[in-house]
Amino acid sequence: MEKYPRFFTQKQANQLLEVIRPLVAEMLHIRKKIVDLQPQLESALNKAVNNGGSLVSAEALEAFESMKAVLYTIQQYDVFVKDVNTGLVDFPSIREDEVVFLCWRFGEDEIKYWHELESGFEGRKPL
């Protein structure tokens, strides 16, 4: 249990969503920007190999740094981003003396699901 510095009740996790939700929204926005830049970035990287840098490279680097910062901020709340594509976040919890994750995905109003540590999203069960 030492790898989880904090365990959340459903109520605590739902209260923390007020902070986590906008951070995940920002993460998804940054992810979209990175995906949108990908075709241009591939071209820019090919040019960079031949010493012709690009503004797109700078934009991509800024987006990657922003993503790194928002992920770091989210992790400071002792929760785990499991999928940057869907905004899936797990909150460590205790259920019947076992460590489990309370599971939330961006767009859901509140935390209504949990899963065992190894089962992931597919193993979600209603609380």
N, CA, C and O atoms as a printed pandas DataFrame, in Angstrom:
     atom_number atom_name residue_name chain_id  residue_number  x_coord  y_coord  z_coord
0              1         N          MET        A               1    0.815   -1.202    0.000
1              2        CA          MET        A               1    0.000    0.000    0.000
2              3         C          MET        A               1    0.855    1.261    0.000
3              4         O          MET        A               1    0.327    2.361   -0.165
4              5         N          GLU        A               2    2.145    1.122    0.179
5              6        CA          GLU        A               2    3.015    2.288    0.270
6              7         C          GLU        A               2    3.126    3.063   -1.041
7              8         O          GLU        A               2    3.553    4.217   -1.025
8              9         N          LYS        A               3    2.754    2.463   -2.180
9             10        CA          LYS        A               3    2.880    3.199   -3.430
10            11         C          LYS        A               3    1.718    4.160   -3.662
11            12         O          LYS        A               3    1.710    4.899   -4.646
12            13         N          TYR        A               4    0.752    4.152   -2.772
13            14        CA          TYR        A               4   -0.366    5.087   -2.849
14            15         C          TYR        A               4   -0.346    5.969   -1.606
15            16         O          TYR        A               4   -0.738    5.523   -0.528
16            17         N          PRO        A               5    0.105    7.209   -1.740
17            18        CA          PRO        A               5    0.222    8.064   -0.559
18            19         C          PRO        A               5   -1.125    8.479    0.029
19            20         O          PRO        A               5   -1.196    8.944    1.167
20            21         N          ARG        A               6   -2.186    8.308   -0.750
21            22        CA          ARG        A               6   -3.489    8.773   -0.288
22            23         C          ARG        A               6   -4.570    7.858   -0.844
23            24         O          ARG        A               6   -4.473    7.371   -1.971
24            25         N          PHE        A               7   -5.595    7.632   -0.041
25            26        CA          PHE        A               7   -6.765    6.875   -0.474
26            27         C          PHE        A               7   -7.980    7.773   -0.352
27            28         O          PHE        A               7   -8.106    8.543    0.600
28            29         N          PHE        A               8   -8.872    7.668   -1.324
29            30        CA          PHE        A               8  -10.036    8.540   -1.397
30            31         C          PHE        A               8  -11.313    7.759   -1.129
31            32         O          PHE        A               8  -11.458    6.613   -1.554
32            33         N          THR        A               9  -12.238    8.399   -0.417
33            34        CA          THR        A               9  -13.607    7.897   -0.376
34            35         C          THR        A               9  -14.286    8.416   -1.645
35            36         O          THR        A               9  -13.749    9.285   -2.331
36            37         N          GLN        A              10  -15.453    7.886   -1.948
37            38        CA          GLN        A              10  -16.182    8.378   -3.120
38            39         C          GLN        A              10  -16.489    9.872   -2.960
39            40         O          GLN        A              10  -16.373   10.640   -3.915
40            41         N          LYS        A              11  -16.872   10.267   -1.769
41            42        CA          LYS        A              11  -17.198   11.674   -1.523
42            43         C          LYS        A              11  -15.968   12.559   -1.727
43            44         O          LYS        A              11  -16.058   13.596   -2.384
44            45         N          GLN        A              12  -14.830   12.165   -1.175
45            46        CA          GLN        A              12  -13.598   12.953   -1.335
46            47         C          GLN        A              12  -13.191   13.050   -2.805
47            48         O          GLN        A              12  -12.798   14.116   -3.280
48            49         N          ALA        A              13  -13.289   11.929   -3.516
49            50        CA          ALA        A              13  -12.918   11.920   -4.935
50            51         C          ALA        A              13  -13.841   12.827   -5.737
51            52         O          ALA        A              13  -13.381   13.568   -6.606
52            53         N          ASN        A              14  -15.137   12.777   -5.454
53            54        CA          ASN        A              14  -16.075   13.645   -6.166
54            55         C          ASN        A              14  -15.815   15.118   -5.863
55            56         O          ASN        A              14  -15.955   15.965   -6.745
56            57         N          GLN        A              15  -15.442   15.428   -4.635
57            58        CA          GLN        A              15  -15.095   16.814   -4.301
58            59         C          GLN        A              15  -13.849   17.256   -5.059
59            60         O          GLN        A              15  -13.781   18.391   -5.530
60            61         N          LEU        A              16  -12.873   16.378   -5.178
61            62        CA          LEU        A              16  -11.638   16.706   -5.888
62            63         C          LEU        A              16  -11.874   16.889   -7.388
63            64         O          LEU        A              16  -11.083   17.549   -8.062
64            65         N          LEU        A              17  -12.953   16.312   -7.912
65            66        CA          LEU        A              17  -13.260   16.488   -9.338
66            67         C          LEU        A              17  -13.403   17.961   -9.711
67            68         O          LEU        A              17  -13.153   18.335  -10.857
68            69         N          GLU        A              18  -13.799   18.792   -8.762
69            70        CA          GLU        A              18  -13.920   20.230   -9.043
70            71         C          GLU        A              18  -12.577   20.813   -9.472
71            72         O          GLU        A              18  -12.533   21.773  -10.241
72            73         N          VAL        A              19  -11.492   20.242   -8.984
73            74        CA          VAL        A              19  -10.140   20.673   -9.356
74            75         C          VAL        A              19   -9.634   19.878  -10.563
75            76         O          VAL        A              19   -9.027   20.442  -11.473
76            77         N          ILE        A              20   -9.885   18.578  -10.563
77            78        CA          ILE        A              20   -9.349   17.684  -11.593
78            79         C          ILE        A              20  -10.025   17.904  -12.945
79            80         O          ILE        A              20   -9.358   17.881  -13.980
80            81         N          ARG        A              21  -11.338   18.114  -12.947
81            82        CA          ARG        A              21  -12.091   18.243  -14.204
82            83         C          ARG        A              21  -11.508   19.312  -15.127
83            84         O          ARG        A              21  -11.263   19.012  -16.295
84            85         N          PRO        A              22  -11.270   20.555  -14.663
85            86        CA          PRO        A              22  -10.695   21.553  -15.580
86            87         C          PRO        A              22   -9.268   21.220  -16.015
87            88         O          PRO        A              22   -8.862   21.575  -17.122
88            89         N          LEU        A              23   -8.514   20.553  -15.167
89            90        CA          LEU        A              23   -7.159   20.144  -15.555
90            91         C          LEU        A              23   -7.213   19.089  -16.659
91            92         O          LEU        A              23   -6.416   19.127  -17.597
92            93         N          VAL        A              24   -8.145   18.153  -16.548
93            94        CA          VAL        A              24   -8.295   17.129  -17.586
94            95         C          VAL        A              24   -8.804   17.768  -18.876
95            96         O          VAL        A              24   -8.385   17.375  -19.964
96            97         N          ALA        A              25   -9.703   18.748  -18.767
97            98        CA          ALA        A              25  -10.164   19.465  -19.965
98            99         C          ALA        A              25   -8.984   20.131  -20.665
99           100         O          ALA        A              25   -8.879   20.086  -21.891
100          101         N          GLU        A              26   -8.105   20.743  -19.892
101          102        CA          GLU        A              26   -6.903   21.362  -20.456
102          103         C          GLU        A              26   -6.002   20.309  -21.101
103          104         O          GLU        A              26   -5.456   20.532  -22.182
104          105         N          MET        A              27   -5.848   19.168  -20.439
105          106        CA          MET        A              27   -5.032   18.084  -20.977
106          107         C          MET        A              27   -5.576   17.620  -22.326
107          108         O          MET        A              27   -4.807   17.406  -23.263
108          109         N          LEU        A              28   -6.898   17.462  -22.429
109          110        CA          LEU        A              28   -7.510   17.019  -23.684
110          111         C          LEU        A              28   -7.351   18.068  -24.784
111          112         O          LEU        A              28   -7.168   17.724  -25.952
112          113         N          HIS        A              29   -7.419   19.333  -24.412
113          114        CA          HIS        A              29   -7.208   20.420  -25.383
114          115         C          HIS        A              29   -5.771   20.383  -25.920
115          116         O          HIS        A              29   -5.547   20.510  -27.124
116          117         N          ILE        A              30   -4.823   20.212  -25.031
117          118        CA          ILE        A              30   -3.410   20.141  -25.438
118          119         C          ILE        A              30   -3.183   18.910  -26.317
119          120         O          ILE        A              30   -2.471   18.982  -27.319
120          121         N          ARG        A              31   -3.785   17.787  -25.942
121          122        CA          ARG        A              31   -3.649   16.565  -26.733
122          123         C          ARG        A              31   -4.150   16.793  -28.152
123          124         O          ARG        A              31   -3.508   16.369  -29.113
124          125         N          LYS        A              32   -5.299   17.463  -28.290
125          126        CA          LYS        A              32   -5.844   17.749  -29.619
126          127         C          LYS        A              32   -4.877   18.611  -30.421
127          128         O          LYS        A              32   -4.674   18.388  -31.615
128          129         N          LYS        A              33   -4.287   19.591  -29.758
129          130        CA          LYS        A              33   -3.321   20.458  -30.439
130          131         C          LYS        A              33   -2.133   19.639  -30.954
131          132         O          LYS        A              33   -1.676   19.836  -32.081
132          133         N          ILE        A              34   -1.643   18.729  -30.129
133          134        CA          ILE        A              34   -0.515   17.880  -30.534
134          135         C          ILE        A              34   -0.906   17.010  -31.727
135          136         O          ILE        A              34   -0.145   16.885  -32.687
136          137         N          VAL        A              35   -2.091   16.413  -31.662
137          138        CA          VAL        A              35   -2.559   15.563  -32.763
138          139         C          VAL        A              35   -2.713   16.388  -34.038
139          140         O          VAL        A              35   -2.335   15.941  -35.120
140          141         N          ASP        A              36   -3.270   17.597  -33.907
141          142        CA          ASP        A              36   -3.449   18.464  -35.076
142          143         C          ASP        A              36   -2.117   18.882  -35.690
143          144         O          ASP        A              36   -2.025   19.077  -36.902
144          145         N          LEU        A              37   -1.089   19.018  -34.862
145          146        CA          LEU        A              37    0.232   19.422  -35.355
146          147         C          LEU        A              37    1.029   18.264  -35.957
147          148         O          LEU        A              37    2.038   18.491  -36.625
148          149         N          GLN        A              38    0.591   17.045  -35.729
149          150        CA          GLN        A              38    1.392   15.880  -36.113
150          151         C          GLN        A              38    1.805   15.865  -37.585
151          152         O          GLN        A              38    2.986   15.657  -37.863
152          153         N          PRO        A              39    0.892   16.074  -38.547
153          154        CA          PRO        A              39    1.347   16.028  -39.943
154          155         C          PRO        A              39    2.406   17.092  -40.257
155          156         O          PRO        A              39    3.386   16.821  -40.950
156          157         N          GLN        A              40    2.194   18.303  -39.737
157          158        CA          GLN        A              40    3.162   19.381  -39.960
158          159         C          GLN        A              40    4.465   19.092  -39.232
159          160         O          GLN        A              40    5.545   19.428  -39.717
160          161         N          LEU        A              41    4.356   18.472  -38.076
161          162        CA          LEU        A              41    5.539   18.178  -37.277
162          163         C          LEU        A              41    6.438   17.161  -37.982
163          164         O          LEU        A              41    7.662   17.287  -37.963
164          165         N          GLU        A              42    5.829   16.169  -38.594
165          166        CA          GLU        A              42    6.629   15.180  -39.319
166          167         C          GLU        A              42    7.445   15.849  -40.417
167          168         O          GLU        A              42    8.621   15.539  -40.603
168          169         N          SER        A              43    6.814   16.771  -41.144
169          170        CA          SER        A              43    7.519   17.509  -42.194
170          171         C          SER        A              43    8.629   18.366  -41.590
171          172         O          SER        A              43    9.741   18.414  -42.115
172          173         N          ALA        A              44    8.321   19.043  -40.481
173          174        CA          ALA        A              44    9.306   19.911  -39.828
174          175         C          ALA        A              44   10.491   19.105  -39.313
175          176         O          ALA        A              44   11.635   19.554  -39.398
176          177         N          LEU        A              45   10.223   17.924  -38.782
177          178        CA          LEU        A              45   11.316   17.090  -38.281
178          179         C          LEU        A              45   12.218   16.628  -39.418
179          180         O          LEU        A              45   13.437   16.552  -39.262
180          181         N          ASN        A              46   11.616   16.321  -40.560
181          182        CA          ASN        A              46   12.431   15.958  -41.724
182          183         C          ASN        A              46   13.320   17.122  -42.144
183          184         O          ASN        A              46   14.481   16.920  -42.500
184          185         N          LYS        A              47   12.782   18.339  -42.106
185          186        CA          LYS        A              47   13.574   19.525  -42.446
186          187         C          LYS        A              47   14.657   19.768  -41.397
187          188         O          LYS        A              47   15.778   20.155  -41.728
188          189         N          ALA        A              48   14.314   19.537  -40.135
189          190        CA          ALA        A              48   15.274   19.771  -39.054
190          191         C          ALA        A              48   16.485   18.859  -39.200
191          192         O          ALA        A              48   17.608   19.246  -38.876
192          193         N          VAL        A              49   16.253   17.661  -39.684
193          194        CA          VAL        A              49   17.362   16.737  -39.915
194          195         C          VAL        A              49   18.325   17.341  -40.929
195          196         O          VAL        A              49   19.533   17.113  -40.872
196          197         N          ASN        A              50   17.774   18.106  -41.849
197          198        CA          ASN        A              50   18.586   18.760  -42.878
198          199         C          ASN        A              50   18.888   20.219  -42.528
199          200         O          ASN        A              50   19.200   21.015  -43.414
200          201         N          ASN        A              51   18.796   20.576  -41.239
201          202        CA          ASN        A              51   19.119   21.915  -40.725
202          203         C          ASN        A              51   18.142   23.014  -41.113
203          204         O          ASN        A              51   18.536   24.179  -41.171
204          205         N          GLY        A              52   16.918   22.696  -41.374
205          206        CA          GLY        A              52   15.927   23.733  -41.672
206          207         C          GLY        A              52   14.826   23.712  -40.637
207          208         O          GLY        A              52   13.766   23.142  -40.896
208          209         N          GLY        A              53   15.031   24.308  -39.479
209          210        CA          GLY        A              53   14.074   24.302  -38.377
210          211         C          GLY        A              53   12.721   24.856  -38.776
211          212         O          GLY        A              53   12.533   25.264  -39.922
212          213         N          SER        A              54   11.782   24.876  -37.854
213          214        CA          SER        A              54   10.429   25.287  -38.194
214          215         C          SER        A              54    9.695   25.821  -36.976
215          216         O          SER        A              54    9.983   25.447  -35.839
216          217         N          LEU        A              55    8.729   26.716  -37.244
217          218        CA          LEU        A              55    7.866   27.245  -36.197
218          219         C          LEU        A              55    6.995   26.127  -35.619
219          220         O          LEU        A              55    6.678   26.135  -34.429
220          221         N          VAL        A              56    6.614   25.178  -36.455
221          222        CA          VAL        A              56    5.796   24.058  -35.997
222          223         C          VAL        A              56    6.525   23.276  -34.914
223          224         O          VAL        A              56    5.906   22.831  -33.947
224          225         N          SER        A              57    7.820   23.106  -35.064
225          226        CA          SER        A              57    8.600   22.401  -34.040
226          227         C          SER        A              57    8.506   23.126  -32.705
227          228         O          SER        A              57    8.366   22.492  -31.659
228          229         N          ALA        A              58    8.583   24.450  -32.739
229          230        CA          ALA        A              58    8.479   25.239  -31.509
230          231         C          ALA        A              58    7.085   25.106  -30.904
231          232         O          ALA        A              58    6.948   24.985  -29.687
232          233         N          GLU        A              59    6.044   25.127  -31.746
233          234        CA          GLU        A              59    4.671   24.960  -31.255
234          235         C          GLU        A              59    4.491   23.586  -30.619
235          236         O          GLU        A              59    3.879   23.454  -29.559
236          237         N          ALA        A              60    5.027   22.573  -31.275
237          238        CA          ALA        A              60    4.907   21.217  -30.749
238          239         C          ALA        A              60    5.646   21.090  -29.423
239          240         O          ALA        A              60    5.134   20.491  -28.477
240          241         N          LEU        A              61    6.840   21.648  -29.355
241          242        CA          LEU        A              61    7.605   21.600  -28.114
242          243         C          LEU        A              61    6.839   22.290  -26.989
243          244         O          LEU        A              61    6.803   21.793  -25.863
244          245         N          GLU        A              62    6.229   23.430  -27.291
245          246        CA          GLU        A              62    5.426   24.145  -26.292
246          247         C          GLU        A              62    4.242   23.281  -25.846
247          248         O          GLU        A              62    3.930   23.221  -24.656
248          249         N          ALA        A              63    3.587   22.617  -26.793
249          250        CA          ALA        A              63    2.452   21.756  -26.457
250          251         C          ALA        A              63    2.897   20.582  -25.586
251          252         O          ALA        A              63    2.223   20.236  -24.616
252          253         N          PHE        A              64    4.032   19.968  -25.931
253          254        CA          PHE        A              64    4.539   18.854  -25.122
254          255         C          PHE        A              64    4.895   19.318  -23.710
255          256         O          PHE        A              64    4.624   18.612  -22.739
256          257         N          GLU        A              65    5.492   20.484  -23.596
257          258        CA          GLU        A              65    5.828   21.030  -22.271
258          259         C          GLU        A              65    4.561   21.336  -21.478
259          260         O          GLU        A              65    4.515   21.108  -20.270
260          261         N          SER        A              66    3.531   21.853  -22.154
261          262        CA          SER        A              66    2.249   22.122  -21.489
262          263         C          SER        A              66    1.614   20.826  -21.008
263          264         O          SER        A              66    1.073   20.764  -19.904
264          265         N          MET        A              67    1.681   19.792  -21.840
265          266        CA          MET        A              67    1.123   18.489  -21.462
266          267         C          MET        A              67    1.863   17.945  -20.241
267          268         O          MET        A              67    1.244   17.459  -19.295
268          269         N          LYS        A              68    3.171   18.031  -20.270
269          270        CA          LYS        A              68    3.981   17.566  -19.140
270          271         C          LYS        A              68    3.585   18.308  -17.862
271          272         O          LYS        A              68    3.461   17.696  -16.801
272          273         N          ALA        A              69    3.389   19.613  -17.962
273          274        CA          ALA        A              69    3.039   20.425  -16.791
274          275         C          ALA        A              69    1.661   20.071  -16.247
275          276         O          ALA        A              69    1.489   19.951  -15.034
276          277         N          VAL        A              70    0.682   19.903  -17.125
277          278        CA          VAL        A              70   -0.666   19.601  -16.639
278          279         C          VAL        A              70   -0.722   18.192  -16.048
279          280         O          VAL        A              70   -1.411   17.972  -15.052
280          281         N          LEU        A              71   -0.013   17.241  -16.642
281          282        CA          LEU        A              71    0.038   15.894  -16.062
282          283         C          LEU        A              71    0.704   15.913  -14.688
283          284         O          LEU        A              71    0.250   15.239  -13.764
284          285         N          TYR        A              72    1.768   16.678  -14.560
285          286        CA          TYR        A              72    2.449   16.809  -13.270
286          287         C          TYR        A              72    1.490   17.400  -12.229
287          288         O          TYR        A              72    1.423   16.922  -11.096
288          289         N          THR        A              73    0.758   18.431  -12.618
289          290        CA          THR        A              73   -0.189   19.073  -11.695
290          291         C          THR        A              73   -1.250   18.084  -11.241
291          292         O          THR        A              73   -1.560   18.008  -10.052
292          293         N          ILE        A              74   -1.809   17.327  -12.177
293          294        CA          ILE        A              74   -2.831   16.336  -11.827
294          295         C          ILE        A              74   -2.250   15.301  -10.866
295          296         O          ILE        A              74   -2.900   14.933   -9.887
296          297         N          GLN        A              75   -1.049   14.836  -11.133
297          298        CA          GLN        A              75   -0.427   13.810  -10.292
298          299         C          GLN        A              75   -0.155   14.315   -8.877
299          300         O          GLN        A              75   -0.063   13.514   -7.946
300          301         N          GLN        A              76   -0.026   15.608   -8.705
301          302        CA          GLN        A              76    0.211   16.158   -7.370
302          303         C          GLN        A              76   -0.970   15.933   -6.437
303          304         O          GLN        A              76   -0.838   16.057   -5.219
304          305         N          TYR        A              77   -2.122   15.602   -7.007
305          306        CA          TYR        A              77   -3.309   15.305   -6.201
306          307         C          TYR        A              77   -3.409   13.816   -5.862
307          308         O          TYR        A              77   -4.431   13.365   -5.345
308          309         N          ASP        A              78   -2.350   13.054   -6.153
309          310        CA          ASP        A              78   -2.278   11.623   -5.837
310          311         C          ASP        A              78   -3.312   10.794   -6.593
311          312         O          ASP        A              78   -3.798    9.782   -6.087
312          313         N          VAL        A              79   -3.645   11.230   -7.810
313          314        CA          VAL        A              79   -4.507   10.466   -8.698
314          315         C          VAL        A              79   -3.698   10.089   -9.934
315          316         O          VAL        A              79   -2.600   10.605  -10.143
316          317         N          PHE        A              80   -4.238    9.194  -10.749
317          318        CA          PHE        A              80   -3.491    8.652  -11.881
318          319         C          PHE        A              80   -4.244    8.867  -13.186
319          320         O          PHE        A              80   -5.381    8.418  -13.332
320          321         N          VAL        A              81   -3.616    9.550  -14.132
321          322        CA          VAL        A              81   -4.176    9.669  -15.475
322          323         C          VAL        A              81   -3.881    8.354  -16.176
323          324         O          VAL        A              81   -2.721    7.989  -16.365
324          325         N          LYS        A              82   -4.928    7.649  -16.557
325          326        CA          LYS        A              82   -4.764    6.340  -17.194
326          327         C          LYS        A              82   -4.872    6.412  -18.706
327          328         O          LYS        A              82   -4.366    5.532  -19.402
328          329         N          ASP        A              83   -5.530    7.457  -19.233
329          330        CA          ASP        A              83   -5.682    7.566  -20.685
330          331         C          ASP        A              83   -5.818    9.037  -21.056
331          332         O          ASP        A              83   -6.822    9.674  -20.735
332          333         N          VAL        A              84   -4.808    9.576  -21.733
333          334        CA          VAL        A              84   -4.859   10.988  -22.141
334          335         C          VAL        A              84   -5.788   11.188  -23.330
335          336         O          VAL        A              84   -6.151   12.325  -23.634
336          337         N          ASN        A              85   -6.180   10.122  -24.007
337          338        CA          ASN        A              85   -7.089   10.246  -25.147
338          339         C          ASN        A              85   -8.530   10.470  -24.714
339          340         O          ASN        A              85   -9.282   11.179  -25.384
340          341         N          THR        A              86   -8.915    9.865  -23.595
341          342        CA          THR        A              86  -10.304    9.959  -23.139
342          343         C          THR        A              86  -10.450   10.724  -21.828
343          344         O          THR        A              86  -11.571   10.987  -21.393
344          345         N          GLY        A              87   -9.347   11.082  -21.195
345          346        CA          GLY        A              87   -9.423   11.765  -19.910
346          347         C          GLY        A              87   -9.817   10.830  -18.786
347          348         O          GLY        A              87  -10.622   11.188  -17.927
348          349         N          LEU        A              88   -9.253    9.634  -18.788
349          350        CA          LEU        A              88   -9.555    8.628  -17.777
350          351         C          LEU        A              88   -8.622    8.810  -16.583
351          352         O          LEU        A              88   -7.401    8.847  -16.735
352          353         N          VAL        A              89   -9.215    8.925  -15.392
353          354        CA          VAL        A              89   -8.450    9.178  -14.168
354          355         C          VAL        A              89   -8.880    8.179  -13.096
355          356         O          VAL        A              89  -10.072    7.931  -12.912
356          357         N          ASP        A              90   -7.904    7.610  -12.393
357          358        CA          ASP        A              90   -8.159    6.689  -11.289
358          359         C          ASP        A              90   -7.749    7.325   -9.964
359          360         O          ASP        A              90   -6.731    8.011   -9.866
360          361         N          PHE        A              91   -8.574    7.074   -8.950
361          362        CA          PHE        A              91   -8.356    7.563   -7.593
362          363         C          PHE        A              91   -8.169    6.347   -6.689
363          364         O          PHE        A              91   -9.093    5.544   -6.563
364          365         N          PRO        A              92   -7.015    6.185   -6.058
365          366        CA          PRO        A              92   -6.830    5.043   -5.154
366          367         C          PRO        A              92   -7.865    5.072   -4.024
367          368         O          PRO        A              92   -8.192    6.131   -3.489
368          369         N          SER        A              93   -8.364    3.903   -3.683
369          370        CA          SER        A              93   -9.381    3.794   -2.646
370          371         C          SER        A              93   -9.246    2.431   -1.970
371          372         O          SER        A              93   -8.501    1.565   -2.428
372          373         N          ILE        A              94   -9.973    2.263   -0.888
373          374        CA          ILE        A              94  -10.036    0.982   -0.185
374          375         C          ILE        A              94  -11.482    0.505   -0.243
375          376         O          ILE        A              94  -12.407    1.244    0.096
376          377         N          ARG        A              95  -11.662   -0.729   -0.675
377          378        CA          ARG        A              95  -13.003   -1.322   -0.728
378          379         C          ARG        A              95  -12.891   -2.726   -0.148
379          380         O          ARG        A              95  -12.153   -3.565   -0.664
380          381         N          GLU        A              96  -13.624   -2.969    0.919
381          382        CA          GLU        A              96  -13.599   -4.269    1.595
382          383         C          GLU        A              96  -12.167   -4.718    1.889
383          384         O          GLU        A              96  -11.791   -5.855    1.602
384          385         N          ASP        A              97  -11.382   -3.819    2.459
385          386        CA          ASP        A              97   -9.990   -4.061    2.864
386          387         C          ASP        A              97   -9.033   -4.324    1.705
387          388         O          ASP        A              97   -7.920   -4.800    1.928
388          389         N          GLU        A              98   -9.439   -4.029    0.487
389          390        CA          GLU        A              98   -8.584   -4.193   -0.691
390          391         C          GLU        A              98   -8.355   -2.833   -1.343
391          392         O          GLU        A              98   -9.245   -1.982   -1.362
392          393         N          VAL        A              99   -7.153   -2.640   -1.875
393          394        CA          VAL        A              99   -6.867   -1.422   -2.636
394          395         C          VAL        A              99   -7.517   -1.569   -4.006
395          396         O          VAL        A              99   -7.312   -2.564   -4.703
396          397         N          VAL        A             100   -8.303   -0.563   -4.380
397          398        CA          VAL        A             100   -8.971   -0.524   -5.683
398          399         C          VAL        A             100   -8.824    0.891   -6.234
399          400         O          VAL        A             100   -8.258    1.768   -5.583
400          401         N          PHE        A             101   -9.337    1.097   -7.430
401          402        CA          PHE        A             101   -9.383    2.443   -7.996
402          403         C          PHE        A             101  -10.830    2.867   -8.186
403          404         O          PHE        A             101  -11.650    2.116   -8.714
404          405         N          LEU        A             102  -11.129    4.087   -7.743
405          406        CA          LEU        A             102  -12.358    4.739   -8.162
406          407         C          LEU        A             102  -12.050    5.310   -9.536
407          408         O          LEU        A             102  -10.984    5.890   -9.742
408          409         N          CYS        A             103  -12.970    5.151  -10.473
409          410        CA          CYS        A             103  -12.671    5.429  -11.874
410          411         C          CYS        A             103  -13.592    6.522  -12.416
411          412         O          CYS        A             103  -14.808    6.463  -12.236
412          413         N          TRP        A             104  -13.009    7.511  -13.075
413          414        CA          TRP        A             104  -13.767    8.612  -13.673
414          415         C          TRP        A             104  -13.217    8.905  -15.054
415          416         O          TRP        A             104  -12.008    8.877  -15.284
416          417         N          ARG        A             105  -14.142    9.190  -15.974
417          418        CA          ARG        A             105  -13.748    9.575  -17.329
418          419         C          ARG        A             105  -14.353   10.934  -17.634
419          420         O          ARG        A             105  -15.500   11.212  -17.283
420          421         N          PHE        A             106  -13.568   11.776  -18.292
421          422        CA          PHE        A             106  -14.020   13.121  -18.635
422          423         C          PHE        A             106  -15.384   13.040  -19.319
423          424         O          PHE        A             106  -15.605   12.231  -20.220
424          425         N          GLY        A             107  -16.288   13.903  -18.864
425          426        CA          GLY        A             107  -17.650   13.912  -19.391
426          427         C          GLY        A             107  -18.646   13.300  -18.422
427          428         O          GLY        A             107  -19.843   13.576  -18.502
428          429         N          GLU        A             108  -18.159   12.471  -17.505
429          430        CA          GLU        A             108  -19.041   11.907  -16.486
430          431         C          GLU        A             108  -19.240   12.947  -15.390
431          432         O          GLU        A             108  -18.305   13.656  -15.018
432          433         N          ASP        A             109  -20.464   13.035  -14.876
433          434        CA          ASP        A             109  -20.792   14.046  -13.868
434          435         C          ASP        A             109  -20.086   13.816  -12.542
435          436         O          ASP        A             109  -19.682   14.765  -11.870
436          437         N          GLU        A             110  -19.943   12.571  -12.177
437          438        CA          GLU        A             110  -19.335   12.237  -10.892
438          439         C          GLU        A             110  -18.716   10.852  -10.972
439          440         O          GLU        A             110  -18.841   10.151  -11.977
440          441         N          ILE        A             111  -18.054   10.479   -9.905
441          442        CA          ILE        A             111  -17.434    9.155   -9.844
442          443         C          ILE        A             111  -18.504    8.158   -9.417
443          444         O          ILE        A             111  -19.050    8.239   -8.317
444          445         N          LYS        A             112  -18.791    7.216  -10.315
445          446        CA          LYS        A             112  -19.831    6.227  -10.065
446          447         C          LYS        A             112  -19.323    4.798  -10.228
447          448         O          LYS        A             112  -20.087    3.843  -10.083
448          449         N          TYR        A             113  -18.018    4.650  -10.535
449          450        CA          TYR        A             113  -17.482    3.326  -10.833
450          451         C          TYR        A             113  -16.188    3.068  -10.068
451          452         O          TYR        A             113  -15.514    3.994   -9.618
452          453         N          TRP        A             114  -15.866    1.808   -9.938
453          454        CA          TRP        A             114  -14.602    1.384   -9.346
454          455         C          TRP        A             114  -14.120    0.170  -10.128
455          456         O          TRP        A             114  -14.890   -0.451  -10.861
456          457         N          HIS        A             115  -12.843   -0.166   -9.968
457          458        CA          HIS        A             115  -12.316   -1.400  -10.550
458          459         C          HIS        A             115  -11.117   -1.862   -9.738
459          460         O          HIS        A             115  -10.482   -1.084   -9.026
460          461         N          GLU        A             116  -10.830   -3.144   -9.866
461          462        CA          GLU        A             116   -9.659   -3.705   -9.202
462          463         C          GLU        A             116   -8.408   -3.157   -9.871
463          464         O          GLU        A             116   -8.473   -2.663  -10.997
464          465         N          LEU        A             117   -7.286   -3.238   -9.199
465          466        CA          LEU        A             117   -6.049   -2.626   -9.691
466          467         C          LEU        A             117   -5.662   -3.105  -11.082
467          468         O          LEU        A             117   -5.212   -2.305  -11.902
468          469         N          GLU        A             118   -5.825   -4.371  -11.357
469          470        CA          GLU        A             118   -5.358   -4.925  -12.628
470          471         C          GLU        A             118   -6.431   -4.993  -13.707
471          472         O          GLU        A             118   -6.115   -5.290  -14.859
472          473         N          SER        A             119   -7.688   -4.726  -13.369
473          474        CA          SER        A             119   -8.750   -4.938  -14.360
474          475         C          SER        A             119   -8.959   -3.748  -15.291
475          476         O          SER        A             119   -9.445   -3.924  -16.408
476          477         N          GLY        A             120   -8.607   -2.563  -14.862
477          478        CA          GLY        A             120   -8.719   -1.395  -15.728
478          479         C          GLY        A             120  -10.145   -1.022  -16.089
479          480         O          GLY        A             120  -11.105   -1.483  -15.472
480          481         N          PHE        A             121  -10.260   -0.176  -17.102
481          482        CA          PHE        A             121  -11.550    0.385  -17.506
482          483         C          PHE        A             121  -12.568   -0.708  -17.836
483          484         O          PHE        A             121  -13.745   -0.583  -17.500
484          485         N          GLU        A             122  -12.119   -1.766  -18.488
485          486        CA          GLU        A             122  -13.030   -2.842  -18.878
486          487         C          GLU        A             122  -13.657   -3.523  -17.666
487          488         O          GLU        A             122  -14.735   -4.111  -17.765
488          489         N          GLY        A             123  -12.980   -3.441  -16.524
489          490        CA          GLY        A             123  -13.479   -4.083  -15.319
490          491         C          GLY        A             123  -14.281   -3.158  -14.416
491          492         O          GLY        A             123  -14.544   -3.492  -13.261
492          493         N          ARG        A             124  -14.669   -2.004  -14.930
493          494        CA          ARG        A             124  -15.425   -1.054  -14.095
494          495         C          ARG        A             124  -16.740   -1.651  -13.613
495          496         O          ARG        A             124  -17.456   -2.333  -14.346
496          497         N          LYS        A             125  -17.024   -1.362  -12.348
497          498        CA          LYS        A             125  -18.271   -1.819  -11.734
498          499         C          LYS        A             125  -18.920   -0.620  -11.059
499          500         O          LYS        A             125  -18.221    0.264  -10.564
500          501         N          PRO        A             126  -20.252   -0.580  -11.032
501          502        CA          PRO        A             126  -20.922    0.537  -10.356
502          503         C          PRO        A             126  -20.655    0.518   -8.852
503          504         O          PRO        A             126  -20.549   -0.547   -8.243
504          505         N          LEU        A             127  -20.550    1.692   -8.271
505          506        CA          LEU        A             127  -20.368    1.801   -6.817
506          507         C          LEU        A             127  -21.690    1.534   -6.121
507          508         O          LEU        A             127  -21.761    1.576   -4.892
